[in-house]
Amino acid sequence: MNSIDQTTEEILKLAADHFKVSREQLSPGDDFFKKLGINSLQALDLLTRLEQHFRIELPDYELQGVTDFRTLAERIQSRL
């Protein structure tokens, strides 16, 4: 498993746990707003948790337009 897949998997597990859904329901290409039925405030909450988990800081401009788990993983990976 390469590092981007590993990061994606960690994000999917955290998101599933955070929003009380089964990990099997989520896949890397999913739009997390639609799939999780969340709003931008809830997405920010998830991002804060991800920043803490990976011990990174993601600037807002890097996240604009990001709506799927894989792209999110790529942005996080670039900061590790």
Biopython code that builds the backbone (N, CA, C, O; Angstrom):
import numpy as np
from Bio.PDB.StructureBuilder import StructureBuilder

atoms = [
    (1, "MET", "N", (0.857, -1.193, 0.000)),
    (1, "MET", "CA", (0.000, 0.000, 0.000)),
    (1, "MET", "C", (0.896, 1.246, 0.000)),
    (1, "MET", "O", (1.763, 1.385, 0.862)),
    (2, "ASN", "N", (0.689, 2.141, -0.954)),
    (2, "ASN", "CA", (1.536, 3.340, -0.961)),
    (2, "ASN", "C", (1.027, 4.359, 0.062)),
    (2, "ASN", "O", (-0.060, 4.212, 0.622)),
    (3, "SER", "N", (1.822, 5.371, 0.287)),
    (3, "SER", "CA", (1.500, 6.322, 1.362)),
    (3, "SER", "C", (0.201, 7.088, 1.123)),
    (3, "SER", "O", (-0.507, 7.416, 2.075)),
    (4, "ILE", "N", (-0.121, 7.378, -0.149)),
    (4, "ILE", "CA", (-1.366, 8.102, -0.421)),
    (4, "ILE", "C", (-2.571, 7.211, -0.099)),
    (4, "ILE", "O", (-3.579, 7.687, 0.422)),
    (5, "ASP", "N", (-2.460, 5.920, -0.413)),
    (5, "ASP", "CA", (-3.544, 4.987, -0.081)),
    (5, "ASP", "C", (-3.684, 4.840, 1.428)),
    (5, "ASP", "O", (-4.791, 4.757, 1.958)),
    (6, "GLN", "N", (-2.556, 4.811, 2.103)),
    (6, "GLN", "CA", (-2.560, 4.687, 3.562)),
    (6, "GLN", "C", (-3.217, 5.925, 4.191)),
    (6, "GLN", "O", (-4.050, 5.809, 5.090)),
    (7, "THR", "N", (-2.835, 7.091, 3.710)),
    (7, "THR", "CA", (-3.415, 8.338, 4.211)),
    (7, "THR", "C", (-4.915, 8.375, 3.932)),
    (7, "THR", "O", (-5.703, 8.766, 4.793)),
    (8, "THR", "N", (-5.306, 7.964, 2.718)),
    (8, "THR", "CA", (-6.725, 7.932, 2.352)),
    (8, "THR", "C", (-7.487, 7.017, 3.298)),
    (8, "THR", "O", (-8.567, 7.363, 3.776)),
    (9, "GLU", "N", (-6.919, 5.850, 3.564)),
    (9, "GLU", "CA", (-7.564, 4.877, 4.450)),
    (9, "GLU", "C", (-7.748, 5.457, 5.852)),
    (9, "GLU", "O", (-8.805, 5.288, 6.462)),
    (10, "GLU", "N", (-6.732, 6.133, 6.359)),
    (10, "GLU", "CA", (-6.831, 6.754, 7.692)),
    (10, "GLU", "C", (-7.937, 7.810, 7.715)),
    (10, "GLU", "O", (-8.702, 7.896, 8.676)),
    (11, "ILE", "N", (-8.016, 8.607, 6.658)),
    (11, "ILE", "CA", (-9.051, 9.640, 6.563)),
    (11, "ILE", "C", (-10.437, 9.000, 6.544)),
    (11, "ILE", "O", (-11.349, 9.454, 7.235)),
    (12, "LEU", "N", (-10.587, 7.938, 5.745)),
    (12, "LEU", "CA", (-11.881, 7.254, 5.657)),
    (12, "LEU", "C", (-12.296, 6.687, 7.013)),
    (12, "LEU", "O", (-13.463, 6.773, 7.394)),
    (13, "LYS", "N", (-11.344, 6.109, 7.738)),
    (13, "LYS", "CA", (-11.653, 5.554, 9.061)),
    (13, "LYS", "C", (-12.048, 6.660, 10.034)),
    (13, "LYS", "O", (-13.015, 6.520, 10.782)),
    (14, "LEU", "N", (-11.299, 7.754, 10.020)),
    (14, "LEU", "CA", (-11.608, 8.875, 10.911)),
    (14, "LEU", "C", (-12.974, 9.489, 10.587)),
    (14, "LEU", "O", (-13.758, 9.794, 11.486)),
    (15, "ALA", "N", (-13.243, 9.662, 9.303)),
    (15, "ALA", "CA", (-14.528, 10.241, 8.886)),
    (15, "ALA", "C", (-15.687, 9.326, 9.274)),
    (15, "ALA", "O", (-16.716, 9.790, 9.765)),
    (16, "ALA", "N", (-15.516, 8.033, 9.053)),
    (16, "ALA", "CA", (-16.554, 7.067, 9.397)),
    (16, "ALA", "C", (-16.829, 7.102, 10.898)),
    (16, "ALA", "O", (-17.980, 7.109, 11.332)),
    (17, "ASP", "N", (-15.765, 7.123, 11.669)),
    (17, "ASP", "CA", (-15.884, 7.160, 13.127)),
    (17, "ASP", "C", (-16.547, 8.463, 13.584)),
    (17, "ASP", "O", (-17.460, 8.454, 14.410)),
    (18, "HIS", "N", (-16.073, 9.572, 13.036)),
    (18, "HIS", "CA", (-16.556, 10.895, 13.422)),
    (18, "HIS", "C", (-18.042, 11.080, 13.109)),
    (18, "HIS", "O", (-18.781, 11.665, 13.901)),
    (19, "PHE", "N", (-18.474, 10.578, 11.949)),
    (19, "PHE", "CA", (-19.869, 10.779, 11.526)),
    (19, "PHE", "C", (-20.737, 9.541, 11.720)),
    (19, "PHE", "O", (-21.853, 9.460, 11.207)),
    (20, "LYS", "N", (-20.202, 8.576, 12.471)),
    (20, "LYS", "CA", (-20.967, 7.382, 12.855)),
    (20, "LYS", "C", (-21.571, 6.641, 11.657)),
    (20, "LYS", "O", (-22.750, 6.290, 11.653)),
    (21, "VAL", "N", (-20.735, 6.414, 10.646)),
    (21, "VAL", "CA", (-21.153, 5.594, 9.517)),
    (21, "VAL", "C", (-20.161, 4.434, 9.406)),
    (21, "VAL", "O", (-19.078, 4.476, 9.988)),
    (22, "SER", "N", (-20.538, 3.412, 8.663)),
    (22, "SER", "CA", (-19.625, 2.288, 8.534)),
    (22, "SER", "C", (-18.550, 2.629, 7.503)),
    (22, "SER", "O", (-18.827, 3.251, 6.477)),
    (23, "ARG", "N", (-17.336, 2.216, 7.793)),
    (23, "ARG", "CA", (-16.196, 2.496, 6.912)),
    (23, "ARG", "C", (-16.462, 1.942, 5.506)),
    (23, "ARG", "O", (-16.031, 2.530, 4.514)),
    (24, "GLU", "N", (-17.168, 0.817, 5.427)),
    (24, "GLU", "CA", (-17.448, 0.165, 4.145)),
    (24, "GLU", "C", (-18.320, 1.031, 3.235)),
    (24, "GLU", "O", (-18.332, 0.834, 2.020)),
    (25, "GLN", "N", (-19.045, 1.982, 3.812)),
    (25, "GLN", "CA", (-19.913, 2.853, 3.009)),
    (25, "GLN", "C", (-19.125, 3.925, 2.270)),
    (25, "GLN", "O", (-19.642, 4.550, 1.344)),
    (26, "LEU", "N", (-17.877, 4.140, 2.674)),
    (26, "LEU", "CA", (-17.087, 5.230, 2.112)),
    (26, "LEU", "C", (-16.001, 4.718, 1.177)),
    (26, "LEU", "O", (-15.358, 3.704, 1.451)),
    (27, "SER", "N", (-15.805, 5.421, 0.080)),
    (27, "SER", "CA", (-14.700, 5.075, -0.816)),
    (27, "SER", "C", (-13.934, 6.347, -1.183)),
    (27, "SER", "O", (-14.478, 7.447, -1.092)),
    (28, "PRO", "N", (-12.663, 6.198, -1.599)),
    (28, "PRO", "CA", (-11.787, 7.351, -1.842)),
    (28, "PRO", "C", (-12.356, 8.431, -2.757)),
    (28, "PRO", "O", (-12.123, 9.619, -2.535)),
    (29, "GLY", "N", (-13.104, 8.024, -3.790)),
    (29, "GLY", "CA", (-13.623, 9.006, -4.738)),
    (29, "GLY", "C", (-14.915, 9.679, -4.320)),
    (29, "GLY", "O", (-15.426, 10.540, -5.036)),
    (30, "ASP", "N", (-15.451, 9.297, -3.168)),
    (30, "ASP", "CA", (-16.721, 9.871, -2.709)),
    (30, "ASP", "C", (-16.616, 11.359, -2.395)),
    (30, "ASP", "O", (-15.623, 11.825, -1.835)),
    (31, "ASP", "N", (-17.648, 12.084, -2.763)),
    (31, "ASP", "CA", (-17.801, 13.472, -2.355)),
    (31, "ASP", "C", (-18.257, 13.429, -0.896)),
    (31, "ASP", "O", (-19.363, 12.974, -0.602)),
    (32, "PHE", "N", (-17.412, 13.900, 0.009)),
    (32, "PHE", "CA", (-17.761, 13.734, 1.427)),
    (32, "PHE", "C", (-18.948, 14.566, 1.869)),
    (32, "PHE", "O", (-19.626, 14.189, 2.826)),
    (33, "PHE", "N", (-19.230, 15.690, 1.208)),
    (33, "PHE", "CA", (-20.420, 16.473, 1.564)),
    (33, "PHE", "C", (-21.679, 15.653, 1.264)),
    (33, "PHE", "O", (-22.586, 15.562, 2.092)),
    (34, "LYS", "N", (-21.718, 15.061, 0.069)),
    (34, "LYS", "CA", (-22.904, 14.285, -0.332)),
    (34, "LYS", "C", (-22.982, 12.965, 0.411)),
    (34, "LYS", "O", (-24.034, 12.603, 0.938)),
    (35, "LYS", "N", (-21.875, 12.250, 0.453)),
    (35, "LYS", "CA", (-21.866, 10.907, 1.036)),
    (35, "LYS", "C", (-22.178, 10.940, 2.533)),
    (35, "LYS", "O", (-22.910, 10.089, 3.037)),
    (36, "LEU", "N", (-21.626, 11.919, 3.235)),
    (36, "LEU", "CA", (-21.842, 12.010, 4.676)),
    (36, "LEU", "C", (-23.034, 12.902, 5.023)),
    (36, "LEU", "O", (-23.480, 12.933, 6.170)),
    (37, "GLY", "N", (-23.547, 13.629, 4.023)),
    (37, "GLY", "CA", (-24.668, 14.529, 4.269)),
    (37, "GLY", "C", (-24.299, 15.632, 5.251)),
    (37, "GLY", "O", (-25.071, 15.966, 6.150)),
    (38, "ILE", "N", (-23.100, 16.194, 5.065)),
    (38, "ILE", "CA", (-22.621, 17.205, 6.011)),
    (38, "ILE", "C", (-22.602, 18.593, 5.374)),
    (38, "ILE", "O", (-22.634, 18.745, 4.152)),
    (39, "ASN", "N", (-22.548, 19.601, 6.249)),
    (39, "ASN", "CA", (-22.437, 20.978, 5.770)),
    (39, "ASN", "C", (-20.994, 21.452, 5.950)),
    (39, "ASN", "O", (-20.150, 20.703, 6.442)),
    (40, "SER", "N", (-20.712, 22.679, 5.556)),
    (40, "SER", "CA", (-19.333, 23.164, 5.603)),
    (40, "SER", "C", (-18.798, 23.268, 7.035)),
    (40, "SER", "O", (-17.600, 23.105, 7.264)),
    (41, "LEU", "N", (-19.680, 23.537, 7.990)),
    (41, "LEU", "CA", (-19.247, 23.605, 9.388)),
    (41, "LEU", "C", (-18.793, 22.228, 9.874)),
    (41, "LEU", "O", (-17.777, 22.109, 10.559)),
    (42, "GLN", "N", (-19.549, 21.194, 9.516)),
    (42, "GLN", "CA", (-19.175, 19.830, 9.895)),
    (42, "GLN", "C", (-17.895, 19.396, 9.173)),
    (42, "GLN", "O", (-17.080, 18.663, 9.732)),
    (43, "ALA", "N", (-17.729, 19.846, 7.944)),
    (43, "ALA", "CA", (-16.514, 19.528, 7.194)),
    (43, "ALA", "C", (-15.306, 20.167, 7.879)),
    (43, "ALA", "O", (-14.242, 19.554, 7.967)),
    (44, "LEU", "N", (-15.471, 21.396, 8.361)),
    (44, "LEU", "CA", (-14.391, 22.071, 9.088)),
    (44, "LEU", "C", (-14.024, 21.322, 10.358)),
    (44, "LEU", "O", (-12.850, 21.215, 10.715)),
    (45, "ASP", "N", (-15.036, 20.809, 11.032)),
    (45, "ASP", "CA", (-14.827, 20.026, 12.234)),
    (45, "ASP", "C", (-13.996, 18.782, 11.913)),
    (45, "ASP", "O", (-13.073, 18.433, 12.648)),
    (46, "LEU", "N", (-14.334, 18.125, 10.811)),
    (46, "LEU", "CA", (-13.585, 16.954, 10.374)),
    (46, "LEU", "C", (-12.146, 17.341, 10.027)),
    (46, "LEU", "O", (-11.207, 16.637, 10.398)),
    (47, "LEU", "N", (-11.977, 18.443, 9.326)),
    (47, "LEU", "CA", (-10.632, 18.889, 8.955)),
    (47, "LEU", "C", (-9.777, 19.179, 10.177)),
    (47, "LEU", "O", (-8.586, 18.870, 10.195)),
    (48, "THR", "N", (-10.384, 19.771, 11.196)),
    (48, "THR", "CA", (-9.657, 20.043, 12.440)),
    (48, "THR", "C", (-9.170, 18.737, 13.056)),
    (48, "THR", "O", (-8.032, 18.640, 13.516)),
    (49, "ARG", "N", (-10.040, 17.741, 13.057)),
    (49, "ARG", "CA", (-9.650, 16.430, 13.587)),
    (49, "ARG", "C", (-8.528, 15.807, 12.766)),
    (49, "ARG", "O", (-7.607, 15.204, 13.318)),
    (50, "LEU", "N", (-8.609, 15.952, 11.459)),
    (50, "LEU", "CA", (-7.564, 15.404, 10.587)),
    (50, "LEU", "C", (-6.237, 16.114, 10.811)),
    (50, "LEU", "O", (-5.185, 15.475, 10.831)),
    (51, "GLU", "N", (-6.283, 17.436, 10.978)),
    (51, "GLU", "CA", (-5.055, 18.192, 11.248)),
    (51, "GLU", "C", (-4.409, 17.721, 12.547)),
    (51, "GLU", "O", (-3.189, 17.574, 12.624)),
    (52, "GLN", "N", (-5.226, 17.489, 13.559)),
    (52, "GLN", "CA", (-4.708, 17.003, 14.837)),
    (52, "GLN", "C", (-4.138, 15.594, 14.690)),
    (52, "GLN", "O", (-3.067, 15.292, 15.214)),
    (53, "HIS", "N", (-4.856, 14.748, 13.981)),
    (53, "HIS", "CA", (-4.437, 13.362, 13.784)),
    (53, "HIS", "C", (-3.085, 13.281, 13.066)),
    (53, "HIS", "O", (-2.192, 12.542, 13.480)),
    (54, "PHE", "N", (-2.952, 14.050, 11.990)),
    (54, "PHE", "CA", (-1.726, 14.000, 11.188)),
    (54, "PHE", "C", (-0.673, 15.008, 11.654)),
    (54, "PHE", "O", (0.435, 15.053, 11.120)),
    (55, "ARG", "N", (-1.033, 15.814, 12.657)),
    (55, "ARG", "CA", (-0.143, 16.851, 13.200)),
    (55, "ARG", "C", (0.373, 17.792, 12.100)),
    (55, "ARG", "O", (1.575, 18.010, 11.949)),
    (56, "ILE", "N", (-0.569, 18.327, 11.355)),
    (56, "ILE", "CA", (-0.254, 19.258, 10.273)),
    (56, "ILE", "C", (-1.218, 20.428, 10.336)),
    (56, "ILE", "O", (-2.184, 20.418, 11.099)),
    (57, "GLU", "N", (-0.939, 21.437, 9.522)),
    (57, "GLU", "CA", (-1.873, 22.546, 9.371)),
    (57, "GLU", "C", (-2.163, 22.690, 7.889)),
    (57, "GLU", "O", (-1.247, 22.796, 7.074)),
    (58, "LEU", "N", (-3.439, 22.693, 7.549)),
    (58, "LEU", "CA", (-3.843, 22.822, 6.149)),
    (58, "LEU", "C", (-4.398, 24.217, 5.911)),
    (58, "LEU", "O", (-5.447, 24.564, 6.454)),
    (59, "PRO", "N", (-3.709, 25.024, 5.106)),
    (59, "PRO", "CA", (-4.241, 26.356, 4.805)),
    (59, "PRO", "C", (-5.525, 26.255, 3.985)),
    (59, "PRO", "O", (-5.680, 25.359, 3.155)),
    (60, "ASP", "N", (-6.430, 27.177, 4.231)),
    (60, "ASP", "CA", (-7.730, 27.173, 3.554)),
    (60, "ASP", "C", (-7.605, 27.130, 2.032)),
    (60, "ASP", "O", (-8.364, 26.429, 1.362)),
    (61, "TYR", "N", (-6.640, 27.884, 1.487)),
    (61, "TYR", "CA", (-6.531, 27.942, 0.028)),
    (61, "TYR", "C", (-6.211, 26.565, -0.575)),
    (61, "TYR", "O", (-6.537, 26.311, -1.734)),
    (62, "GLU", "N", (-5.580, 25.683, 0.200)),
    (62, "GLU", "CA", (-5.262, 24.343, -0.309)),
    (62, "GLU", "C", (-6.490, 23.438, -0.327)),
    (62, "GLU", "O", (-6.494, 22.400, -0.989)),
    (63, "LEU", "N", (-7.516, 23.832, 0.393)),
    (63, "LEU", "CA", (-8.692, 22.983, 0.509)),
    (63, "LEU", "C", (-9.874, 23.474, -0.312)),
    (63, "LEU", "O", (-10.901, 22.800, -0.386)),
    (64, "GLN", "N", (-9.738, 24.631, -0.925)),
    (64, "GLN", "CA", (-10.840, 25.160, -1.728)),
    (64, "GLN", "C", (-11.151, 24.217, -2.877)),
    (64, "GLN", "O", (-10.260, 23.814, -3.626)),
    (65, "GLY", "N", (-12.409, 23.874, -3.005)),
    (65, "GLY", "CA", (-12.827, 23.004, -4.089)),
    (65, "GLY", "C", (-12.590, 21.519, -3.834)),
    (65, "GLY", "O", (-12.977, 20.683, -4.650)),
    (66, "VAL", "N", (-11.961, 21.184, -2.714)),
    (66, "VAL", "CA", (-11.726, 19.769, -2.398)),
    (66, "VAL", "C", (-12.998, 19.186, -1.793)),
    (66, "VAL", "O", (-13.469, 19.652, -0.755)),
    (67, "THR", "N", (-13.552, 18.164, -2.445)),
    (67, "THR", "CA", (-14.778, 17.566, -1.928)),
    (67, "THR", "C", (-14.698, 16.045, -1.824)),
    (67, "THR", "O", (-15.630, 15.412, -1.327)),
    (68, "ASP", "N", (-13.583, 15.442, -2.294)),
    (68, "ASP", "CA", (-13.502, 13.983, -2.191)),
    (68, "ASP", "C", (-12.323, 13.568, -1.307)),
    (68, "ASP", "O", (-11.352, 14.305, -1.137)),
    (69, "PHE", "N", (-12.445, 12.380, -0.762)),
    (69, "PHE", "CA", (-11.465, 11.888, 0.204)),
    (69, "PHE", "C", (-10.056, 11.748, -0.378)),
    (69, "PHE", "O", (-9.076, 12.070, 0.294)),
    (70, "ARG", "N", (-9.949, 11.270, -1.624)),
    (70, "ARG", "CA", (-8.624, 11.059, -2.210)),
    (70, "ARG", "C", (-7.875, 12.383, -2.378)),
    (70, "ARG", "O", (-6.692, 12.469, -2.049)),
    (71, "THR", "N", (-8.549, 13.404, -2.883)),
    (71, "THR", "CA", (-7.889, 14.704, -3.054)),
    (71, "THR", "C", (-7.480, 15.262, -1.700)),
    (71, "THR", "O", (-6.406, 15.846, -1.559)),
    (72, "LEU", "N", (-8.333, 15.081, -0.715)),
    (72, "LEU", "CA", (-8.023, 15.500, 0.649)),
    (72, "LEU", "C", (-6.748, 14.785, 1.119)),
    (72, "LEU", "O", (-5.865, 15.408, 1.710)),
    (73, "ALA", "N", (-6.661, 13.495, 0.857)),
    (73, "ALA", "CA", (-5.481, 12.704, 1.236)),
    (73, "ALA", "C", (-4.221, 13.240, 0.544)),
    (73, "ALA", "O", (-3.149, 13.303, 1.147)),
    (74, "GLU", "N", (-4.366, 13.622, -0.718)),
    (74, "GLU", "CA", (-3.208, 14.155, -1.459)),
    (74, "GLU", "C", (-2.724, 15.462, -0.822)),
    (74, "GLU", "O", (-1.521, 15.683, -0.678)),
    (75, "ARG", "N", (-3.673, 16.326, -0.443)),
    (75, "ARG", "CA", (-3.287, 17.599, 0.176)),
    (75, "ARG", "C", (-2.618, 17.350, 1.532)),
    (75, "ARG", "O", (-1.638, 18.014, 1.871)),
    (76, "ILE", "N", (-3.139, 16.406, 2.300)),
    (76, "ILE", "CA", (-2.547, 16.085, 3.604)),
    (76, "ILE", "C", (-1.165, 15.483, 3.403)),
    (76, "ILE", "O", (-0.208, 15.853, 4.084)),
    (77, "GLN", "N", (-1.074, 14.559, 2.467)),
    (77, "GLN", "CA", (0.201, 13.881, 2.181)),
    (77, "GLN", "C", (1.291, 14.889, 1.818)),
    (77, "GLN", "O", (2.447, 14.712, 2.204)),
    (78, "SER", "N", (0.937, 15.936, 1.085)),
    (78, "SER", "CA", (1.924, 16.928, 0.679)),
    (78, "SER", "C", (2.472, 17.726, 1.860)),
    (78, "SER", "O", (3.498, 18.396, 1.742)),
    (79, "ARG", "N", (1.790, 17.650, 2.988)),
    (79, "ARG", "CA", (2.210, 18.374, 4.190)),
    (79, "ARG", "C", (2.967, 17.501, 5.185)),
    (79, "ARG", "O", (3.541, 18.009, 6.148)),
    (80, "LEU", "N", (2.969, 16.193, 4.955)),
    (80, "LEU", "CA", (3.617, 15.284, 5.908)),
    (80, "LEU", "C", (5.129, 15.249, 5.726)),
    (80, "LEU", "O", (5.822, 14.533, 6.449)),
]
sb = StructureBuilder()
sb.init_structure("model")
sb.init_model(0)
sb.init_chain("A")
sb.init_seg("    ")
for serial, (resi, resn, name, xyz) in enumerate(atoms, 1):
    if name == "N":
        sb.init_residue(resn, " ", resi, " ")
    sb.init_atom(name, np.array(xyz, "f"), 0.0, 1.0, " ", f" {name:<3s}", serial, name[0])
structure = sb.get_structure()
